[in-house]
Amino acid sequence: MTISRPDIPRHHADRFDACQTAIEDELIELVGRAHDRGWHTDEVLGAIMAVADNLALARREDLAIAIEMRVRQMIKNREA
């Protein structure tokens, strides 16, 4: 299976739903493969949510670091 490319603009109201539809089959397949290997479906779904949360937090942390570095550079340039 493959994940389809987006066919609507980034800020379109339906894009989030389209993304969910695009990844749904792959995610269902992942849950099924993990279940086949002996993991309970609830464990797999909980783990997927935890991984997604961790990825989102890491992205926010990266953004915060980038903002902090930019502010420091602006302060340094201002002082020079």
Protein Blocks (a to p, Z undefined) as FASTA:
>chain_A
ZZdddfbdfklmklmmmmmmmmmmmmmmmmmmmmmnopafklmmmmmmmmmmmmmmmmmm
mmmmmmmmmmmmmmmmmmZZ
